[in-house]
Amino acid sequence: MRWILLLLLVANVAMFGWWQGWFADREPPQELQPQRLRVVPLGRLGSPSSTPVPAAPDRISD
């Protein structure tokens, strides 16, 4: 049982390293000018869709 847990842990670390680019001949991507990042209020982004979303139907209790 412990060897399964150890195997899953090793697989998890390997996949994390793969996605981070540890096994490639490249550096992980860097942010360009991170000091210029700013938070945008959600109100300035607008509605995600121009059509109104219909209301969910009322639940009928059995």
Steps between C-alpha positions, in 0.01 A plus 500: 500500500785738582670435169184610315502827695869547425443424131217756482716760673786445256260518205353823635842661539601383153188647338547827688859519380395422145239777496749745654756424230760343727576221251535724194790714382314819577426724793144539628327802344567830674254785538591806298504814714312357802509841669247625242233246595186655648169378634198581284164530681238255374258784423735632230508165322131505416258214467636169368206476260269757349191283543342466845535165669164331565409432860528147629168318540362461851570166665196285553514315830382139496 
